[in-house]
């Protein structure tokens, strides 16, 4: 039996996550076991989408966070890591400059990836394989701060995929217009036409938190009714009240309703009544990518 220590860093629009995993292997089995998960509320999307560049204050926060992550990985004895940044850093005019600064100051190399690369890492994980064994078709959606990514699986193949610049931070800052919603609605309706009820698979911190609030057991789907009712219920409270009543962090309390609006809209347009929430994301996909590319190869 061998134990490999691998880490994935997900630099998103709303937060930055470090996942350290113990990957335990023997001749027959491979087990991915979370060793440490750290989340930092560095809201890069507010800078990138609102001002076009990352402000000095958040650059300093990111550098400090990456330095801490480097130390955490050293303590755990991480063998391989990969740090991936999505829309906030990718769209910032100084995104590449920020990446160079982080590398110089912390030794961590940040890759700017697009939605397709992000989906590729997530879809090659055991999360998707387990769903494929149960469902012939499903629509995967990942709601982030800057964008929402869709991938439609049909007949065990990827039928279509697309990214839309509709995300929680953009909505929070009033940067999404009716035309943006219309384009996403028309794409979903066109791609799912004639498929009957489509199973949705939801990814992202907000839907994970919503699933936890539901008290459902792992593997049980959320219904469209539950998501709509939760959305309407949360709208009755201010972000400050949500923090206290529902035990939400400040950077979750002000965006969770925006996320649920995206999820419920997509489900309605796809004619879906069920959403599975595997609670796996980019960091999990990175760890599995590292195992496949650097351990098995």
KEKOLLUM-7910 format. One record per residue (C-alpha): residue number from 0; residue in three letters; y negated, x, z negated. Coordinates in Angstrom, 1 decimal. Each point is the difference from the previous one (the first is absolute). Layout:
BEGIN
+-----+-----+--------+--------+--------+
|   k |   r |     py |     px |     pz |
+-----+-----+--------+--------+--------+
| NUM | ala |      Y |      X |      Z |
...
+-----+-----+--------+--------+--------+
END
This chain:
BEGIN
+-----+-----+--------+--------+--------+
|   k |   r |     py |     px |     pz |
+-----+-----+--------+--------+--------+
|   0 | unk |    0.0 |    0.0 |    0.0 |
|   1 | unk |   -3.5 |    1.2 |    0.9 |
|   2 | unk |   -3.4 |   -1.2 |   -1.1 |
|   3 | unk |   -3.0 |    0.5 |    2.3 |
|   4 | unk |   -3.5 |   -0.6 |   -1.2 |
|   5 | unk |   -2.3 |   -1.5 |    2.7 |
|   6 | unk |   -3.5 |   -1.5 |   -0.1 |
|   7 | unk |   -2.1 |   -2.3 |    2.2 |
|   8 | unk |   -3.8 |   -0.3 |   -0.3 |
|   9 | unk |   -1.5 |   -3.2 |    1.5 |
|  10 | unk |   -3.7 |    0.3 |    0.4 |
|  11 | unk |   -1.1 |   -3.6 |    0.7 |
|  12 | unk |   -3.3 |   -1.9 |    0.2 |
|  13 | unk |    0.2 |   -1.4 |   -3.5 |
|  14 | unk |    2.0 |    2.6 |   -2.0 |
|  15 | unk |    1.9 |    3.3 |    0.2 |
|  16 | unk |    3.7 |    0.1 |   -1.1 |
|  17 | unk |    2.4 |    2.8 |   -0.8 |
|  18 | unk |    3.7 |   -0.8 |   -0.1 |
|  19 | unk |    2.4 |    2.6 |   -1.3 |
|  20 | unk |    3.6 |   -0.8 |    0.6 |
|  21 | unk |    3.3 |    1.5 |   -1.0 |
|  22 | unk |    2.4 |   -0.3 |    3.0 |
|  23 | unk |    3.5 |    0.3 |   -1.3 |
|  24 | unk |    2.8 |    0.7 |    2.5 |
|  25 | unk |    3.7 |    0.6 |   -0.1 |
|  26 | unk |    2.5 |   -0.1 |    2.8 |
|  27 | unk |   -0.1 |   -3.7 |    0.5 |
|  28 | unk |   -3.3 |   -1.4 |   -1.5 |
|  29 | unk |   -3.7 |    0.6 |   -0.1 |
|  30 | unk |   -2.1 |   -1.5 |   -2.8 |
|  31 | unk |   -3.9 |   -0.1 |    0.1 |
|  32 | unk |   -1.2 |   -0.2 |   -3.6 |
|  33 | unk |   -3.7 |   -0.1 |   -0.9 |
|  34 | unk |   -0.9 |    2.8 |   -2.4 |
|  35 | unk |   -3.8 |   -0.6 |   -0.1 |
|  36 | unk |   -2.6 |   -2.3 |    1.5 |
|  37 | unk |   -3.7 |    0.7 |   -0.4 |
|  38 | unk |   -2.8 |   -2.2 |    1.4 |
|  39 | unk |   -3.7 |    1.0 |    0.2 |
|  40 | unk |   -2.6 |   -2.7 |    0.8 |
|  41 | unk |   -2.0 |    2.1 |    2.5 |
|  42 | unk |   -1.4 |   -2.7 |    2.3 |
|  43 | unk |   -0.6 |    2.1 |    3.1 |
|  44 | unk |   -0.2 |   -3.1 |    2.2 |
|  45 | unk |   -3.3 |   -1.1 |   -1.5 |
|  46 | unk |   -1.6 |    3.2 |    1.3 |
|  47 | unk |    1.8 |    0.2 |    3.3 |
|  48 | unk |   -0.3 |   -3.6 |    1.1 |
|  49 | unk |   -3.5 |   -0.6 |   -1.4 |
|  50 | unk |   -1.7 |    3.4 |    0.6 |
|  51 | unk |    2.1 |    1.6 |    2.6 |
|  52 | unk |    0.8 |    3.1 |   -2.1 |
|  53 | unk |    1.4 |    0.9 |   -3.4 |
|  54 | unk |   -2.7 |    0.6 |   -2.5 |
|  55 | unk |   -0.2 |    3.2 |   -2.0 |
|  56 | unk |    0.8 |   -1.7 |   -3.3 |
|  57 | unk |    3.3 |   -1.3 |    1.4 |
|  58 | unk |    0.8 |    3.3 |    1.7 |
|  59 | unk |   -0.3 |    1.6 |   -3.4 |
|  60 | unk |    2.2 |   -2.7 |   -1.5 |
|  61 | unk |    2.6 |    0.5 |    2.7 |
|  62 | unk |    0.0 |    3.8 |   -0.4 |
|  63 | unk |    0.4 |   -0.4 |   -3.8 |
|  64 | unk |    2.8 |   -2.5 |    0.5 |
|  65 | unk |    1.9 |    2.2 |    2.5 |
|  66 | unk |   -0.3 |    2.9 |   -2.3 |
|  67 | unk |    1.6 |   -2.1 |   -2.7 |
|  68 | unk |    2.7 |   -1.1 |    2.4 |
|  69 | unk |    0.7 |    3.6 |    0.9 |
|  70 | unk |    0.5 |    0.8 |   -3.7 |
|  71 | unk |    2.2 |   -3.0 |   -0.5 |
|  72 | unk |    2.2 |    1.0 |    2.9 |
|  73 | unk |    0.2 |    3.6 |   -1.4 |
|  74 | unk |    1.2 |   -1.4 |   -3.4 |
|  75 | unk |    2.7 |   -2.1 |    1.7 |
|  76 | unk |    1.1 |    2.9 |    2.1 |
|  77 | unk |   -0.6 |   -1.9 |    3.3 |
|  78 | unk |    1.7 |    1.7 |    2.9 |
|  79 | unk |   -1.7 |   -1.8 |    2.9 |
|  80 | unk |   -3.0 |   -2.4 |    0.2 |
|  81 | unk |   -2.0 |   -1.7 |    2.7 |
|  82 | unk |   -3.5 |   -1.5 |   -0.5 |
|  83 | unk |   -1.0 |   -2.7 |    2.5 |
|  84 | unk |   -3.4 |   -1.7 |    0.3 |
|  85 | unk |   -0.5 |   -3.3 |    1.8 |
|  86 | unk |   -3.0 |   -1.9 |    1.3 |
|  87 | unk |   -2.7 |    1.0 |   -2.5 |
|  88 | unk |    0.2 |    3.7 |    0.6 |
|  89 | unk |    1.0 |   -0.3 |    3.6 |
|  90 | unk |   -3.1 |   -2.1 |    0.9 |
|  91 | unk |   -2.5 |    2.0 |   -2.1 |
|  92 | unk |   -2.2 |    2.3 |    2.1 |
|  93 | unk |    0.7 |    2.8 |   -2.5 |
|  94 | unk |    3.7 |   -0.8 |   -0.5 |
|  95 | unk |    1.2 |    3.3 |    1.5 |
|  96 | unk |   -2.6 |    1.9 |   -2.0 |
|  97 | unk |    1.2 |   -1.7 |   -3.2 |
|  98 | unk |    3.6 |    1.0 |    0.8 |
|  99 | unk |   -1.0 |    3.6 |    0.5 |
| 100 | unk |   -1.9 |    0.0 |   -3.3 |
| 101 | unk |    3.0 |   -1.4 |   -1.9 |
| 102 | unk |    2.3 |    2.6 |    1.6 |
| 103 | unk |   -2.4 |    2.9 |   -1.0 |
| 104 | unk |   -0.5 |   -1.3 |   -3.5 |
| 105 | unk |    3.5 |   -1.2 |   -0.9 |
| 106 | unk |    2.5 |    1.3 |    2.5 |
| 107 | unk |    1.0 |   -3.5 |    1.0 |
| 108 | unk |    0.1 |   -0.7 |    3.7 |
| 109 | unk |   -1.1 |   -3.5 |    0.9 |
| 110 | unk |    1.2 |   -1.6 |    3.3 |
| 111 | unk |   -2.1 |   -2.7 |    1.6 |
| 112 | unk |    2.6 |   -2.5 |    1.4 |
| 113 | unk |   -0.3 |   -3.2 |    2.0 |
| 114 | unk |    1.6 |   -3.3 |   -0.6 |
| 115 | unk |    3.0 |    0.7 |    2.2 |
| 116 | unk |    0.8 |    3.2 |   -1.8 |
| 117 | unk |   -0.3 |   -1.8 |   -3.3 |
| 118 | unk |    2.3 |   -2.8 |    1.2 |
| 119 | unk |    2.5 |    2.6 |    1.3 |
| 120 | unk |    0.5 |    1.6 |   -3.4 |
| 121 | unk |    0.3 |   -3.4 |   -1.8 |
| 122 | unk |    2.3 |   -1.5 |    2.6 |
| 123 | unk |    2.5 |    2.9 |   -0.1 |
| 124 | unk |    0.5 |   -0.6 |   -3.8 |
| 125 | unk |    2.9 |   -1.9 |   -1.5 |
| 126 | unk |   -2.4 |   -2.9 |   -0.7 |
| 127 | unk |    0.0 |   -1.0 |    3.7 |
| 128 | unk |    3.8 |    0.6 |    0.4 |
| 129 | unk |    0.8 |   -2.3 |   -2.9 |
| 130 | unk |   -2.1 |   -2.8 |    1.5 |
| 131 | unk |    1.5 |    0.5 |    3.4 |
| 132 | unk |    3.5 |   -0.6 |   -1.5 |
| 133 | unk |   -1.1 |   -3.5 |   -1.1 |
| 134 | unk |   -2.5 |   -1.2 |    2.6 |
| 135 | unk |    0.0 |    0.2 |    3.8 |
| 136 | unk |   -3.8 |   -0.1 |    0.2 |
| 137 | unk |   -2.9 |    0.5 |   -2.3 |
| 138 | unk |   -3.7 |    0.8 |    0.1 |
| 139 | unk |   -1.0 |    3.0 |   -2.2 |
| 140 | unk |   -3.6 |    0.1 |   -1.1 |
| 141 | unk |   -1.8 |    2.6 |   -2.1 |
| 142 | unk |   -3.5 |   -0.9 |   -1.3 |
| 143 | unk |   -2.2 |    2.9 |   -0.9 |
| 144 | unk |   -3.6 |    0.5 |   -0.8 |
| 145 | unk |   -1.0 |    0.7 |    3.6 |
| 146 | unk |    2.6 |   -1.6 |    2.2 |
| 147 | unk |    3.0 |   -2.2 |    0.2 |
| 148 | unk |    3.1 |    1.3 |    1.9 |
| 149 | unk |    2.6 |   -2.3 |    1.6 |
| 150 | unk |    3.4 |    0.8 |    1.4 |
| 151 | unk |    2.3 |   -2.7 |    1.4 |
| 152 | unk |    3.7 |    0.6 |   -0.1 |
| 153 | unk |    2.2 |   -2.1 |    2.3 |
| 154 | unk |    3.6 |    0.5 |    0.8 |
| 155 | unk |    0.1 |    3.2 |   -2.1 |
| 156 | unk |   -2.8 |    1.5 |    2.1 |
| 157 | unk |   -3.7 |    0.4 |   -0.2 |
| 158 | unk |   -1.4 |   -2.7 |    2.3 |
| 159 | unk |   -3.7 |    0.6 |   -0.7 |
| 160 | unk |   -2.4 |    1.7 |   -2.4 |
| 161 | unk |   -3.8 |    0.0 |   -0.4 |
| 162 | unk |   -2.7 |    1.1 |   -2.5 |
| 163 | unk |   -3.1 |   -2.2 |   -0.7 |
| 164 | unk |   -3.1 |    1.2 |   -1.8 |
| 165 | unk |    0.3 |   -2.7 |   -2.6 |
| 166 | unk |    0.4 |    1.4 |   -3.5 |
| 167 | unk |   -0.9 |   -0.8 |   -3.5 |
| 168 | unk |   -2.9 |    2.5 |   -0.2 |
| 169 | unk |   -1.4 |   -1.1 |    3.3 |
| 170 | unk |    0.2 |   -3.7 |   -1.2 |
| 171 | unk |   -1.6 |    1.0 |   -3.4 |
| 172 | unk |   -2.9 |    1.5 |    1.9 |
| 173 | unk |   -0.4 |   -2.9 |    2.4 |
| 174 | unk |    1.0 |    2.1 |    3.0 |
| 175 | unk |    2.6 |   -2.4 |    1.6 |
| 176 | unk |   -1.2 |   -2.6 |    2.4 |
| 177 | unk |    1.5 |   -3.2 |    1.3 |
| 178 | unk |    0.9 |    1.6 |    3.3 |
| 179 | unk |    2.1 |    2.6 |   -1.9 |
| 180 | unk |    2.0 |   -2.8 |   -1.6 |
| 181 | unk |    0.4 |   -1.8 |    3.3 |
| 182 | unk |    1.4 |    3.1 |    1.8 |
| 183 | unk |    2.6 |    0.5 |   -2.8 |
| 184 | unk |    0.9 |   -3.7 |    0.0 |
| 185 | unk |    0.5 |   -0.1 |    3.8 |
| 186 | unk |    2.2 |    3.1 |   -0.1 |
| 187 | unk |    2.2 |   -1.3 |   -2.8 |
| 188 | unk |    0.4 |   -3.3 |    1.7 |
| 189 | unk |    0.8 |    1.5 |    3.4 |
| 190 | unk |    2.5 |    2.5 |   -1.3 |
| 191 | unk |    1.9 |   -2.5 |   -2.2 |
| 192 | unk |    0.0 |   -2.9 |    2.4 |
| 193 | unk |    3.4 |   -1.6 |    0.4 |
| 194 | unk |    1.6 |    2.0 |   -2.9 |
| 195 | unk |    0.2 |   -2.9 |   -2.5 |
| 196 | unk |   -0.7 |    0.9 |   -3.6 |
| 197 | unk |   -0.8 |    3.7 |   -0.2 |
| 198 | unk |    0.8 |    1.9 |   -3.2 |
| 199 | unk |   -3.1 |    2.0 |   -1.2 |
| 200 | unk |    0.4 |    3.3 |   -1.8 |
| 201 | unk |   -3.1 |    0.9 |   -2.0 |
| 202 | unk |   -1.1 |    3.5 |   -1.0 |
| 203 | unk |   -3.0 |    1.2 |   -2.0 |
| 204 | unk |   -1.2 |    0.3 |   -3.5 |
| 205 | unk |   -1.5 |   -3.5 |   -0.2 |
| 206 | unk |    3.2 |   -1.8 |    1.1 |
| 207 | unk |    2.0 |    2.2 |   -2.3 |
| 208 | unk |   -2.2 |   -1.1 |   -2.9 |
| 209 | unk |    0.2 |   -3.7 |    1.1 |
| 210 | unk |    3.8 |    0.3 |    0.1 |
| 211 | unk |    0.0 |    1.4 |   -3.6 |
| 212 | unk |   -2.2 |   -2.9 |   -1.1 |
| 213 | unk |    2.6 |   -2.5 |    1.4 |
| 214 | unk |    2.8 |    1.2 |   -2.4 |
| 215 | unk |    2.4 |   -0.2 |    2.9 |
| 216 | unk |    3.1 |    2.3 |    0.1 |
| 217 | unk |    0.1 |    2.9 |    2.5 |
| 218 | unk |    1.1 |   -1.3 |    3.4 |
| 219 | unk |   -1.2 |   -3.6 |   -0.6 |
| 220 | unk |   -2.7 |   -1.0 |    2.6 |
| 221 | unk |   -3.4 |   -1.3 |   -0.7 |
| 222 | unk |   -0.7 |   -3.4 |    1.6 |
| 223 | unk |   -3.1 |   -0.7 |    2.0 |
| 224 | unk |   -0.9 |   -2.7 |   -2.5 |
| 225 | unk |    0.2 |    2.5 |   -2.8 |
| 226 | unk |   -2.3 |    2.4 |    1.8 |
| 227 | unk |   -2.5 |   -2.7 |    0.8 |
| 228 | unk |    0.0 |   -1.5 |   -3.5 |
| 229 | unk |   -0.4 |    3.5 |   -1.5 |
| 230 | unk |   -2.9 |    0.7 |    2.4 |
| 231 | unk |   -1.7 |   -3.3 |   -0.9 |
| 232 | unk |    0.5 |    0.6 |   -3.7 |
| 233 | unk |   -1.4 |    3.5 |    0.0 |
| 234 | unk |   -3.1 |   -1.2 |    1.8 |
| 235 | unk |   -0.9 |   -2.0 |   -3.0 |
| 236 | unk |   -0.6 |    3.2 |   -2.0 |
| 237 | unk |   -2.5 |    2.8 |    0.4 |
| 238 | unk |    1.4 |    3.5 |    0.4 |
| 239 | unk |   -0.8 |    0.8 |   -3.6 |
| 240 | unk |    1.8 |   -3.1 |   -1.2 |
| 241 | unk |    3.1 |    0.9 |    2.2 |
| 242 | unk |    0.1 |    3.4 |   -1.7 |
| 243 | unk |    0.4 |   -1.6 |   -3.4 |
| 244 | unk |    2.1 |   -3.1 |    0.9 |
| 245 | unk |    2.4 |    1.7 |    2.4 |
| 246 | unk |    0.0 |    3.6 |   -1.2 |
| 247 | unk |   -1.5 |    1.3 |    3.2 |
| 248 | unk |   -1.7 |    3.4 |    0.5 |
| 249 | unk |   -3.6 |   -0.2 |    1.1 |
| 250 | unk |    0.8 |    1.3 |    3.5 |
| 251 | unk |    2.7 |   -2.7 |    0.4 |
| 252 | unk |   -1.9 |   -2.9 |   -1.5 |
| 253 | unk |   -2.7 |   -0.1 |    2.6 |
| 254 | unk |    2.2 |    0.3 |    3.1 |
| 255 | unk |    3.2 |   -1.9 |   -0.9 |
| 256 | unk |   -1.4 |   -3.4 |    1.3 |
| 257 | unk |   -1.0 |    1.7 |    3.3 |
| 258 | unk |    3.5 |    1.4 |    0.4 |
| 259 | unk |    1.6 |   -3.4 |   -0.7 |
| 260 | unk |   -2.2 |   -1.6 |    2.6 |
| 261 | unk |    1.4 |    2.4 |    2.6 |
| 262 | unk |    3.6 |   -0.6 |   -1.1 |
| 263 | unk |   -0.2 |   -3.8 |   -0.1 |
| 264 | unk |   -1.9 |   -0.1 |    3.4 |
| 265 | unk |    2.6 |    2.2 |    1.7 |
| 266 | unk |    2.9 |   -2.1 |   -1.4 |
| 267 | unk |   -1.6 |   -3.2 |    1.1 |
| 268 | unk |   -0.6 |    1.3 |    3.5 |
| 269 | unk |    3.6 |    1.3 |    0.3 |
| 270 | unk |    1.4 |   -3.3 |   -1.3 |
| 271 | unk |    1.6 |    1.9 |   -2.9 |
| 272 | unk |    0.9 |   -1.5 |   -3.4 |
| 273 | unk |    1.5 |    3.1 |   -1.6 |
| 274 | unk |   -1.2 |    3.5 |   -0.8 |
| 275 | unk |    2.2 |    2.8 |   -1.3 |
| 276 | unk |   -1.8 |    2.6 |   -2.1 |
| 277 | unk |    2.1 |    3.2 |   -0.1 |
| 278 | unk |   -2.7 |    1.9 |   -2.0 |
| 279 | unk |    0.4 |    3.0 |    2.3 |
| 280 | unk |   -2.9 |    1.7 |    1.7 |
| 281 | unk |   -1.2 |    3.0 |    1.8 |
| 282 | unk |    0.7 |    2.4 |   -2.9 |
| 283 | unk |    3.6 |   -1.2 |   -0.1 |
| 284 | unk |    0.2 |    0.5 |    3.8 |
| 285 | unk |   -1.4 |    3.5 |   -0.3 |
| 286 | unk |    2.7 |    1.0 |   -2.5 |
| 287 | unk |    2.8 |   -1.3 |    2.3 |
| 288 | unk |   -1.6 |    1.7 |    3.0 |
| 289 | unk |    0.0 |    3.3 |   -1.9 |
| 290 | unk |    3.6 |   -0.4 |   -1.0 |
| 291 | unk |    1.1 |   -0.7 |    3.5 |
| 292 | unk |   -2.1 |    2.7 |    1.7 |
| 293 | unk |    0.1 |    2.8 |   -2.5 |
| 294 | unk |    3.2 |   -0.5 |   -2.1 |
| 295 | unk |    2.5 |   -1.5 |    2.4 |
| 296 | unk |   -1.2 |    2.0 |    3.1 |
+-----+-----+--------+--------+--------+
END
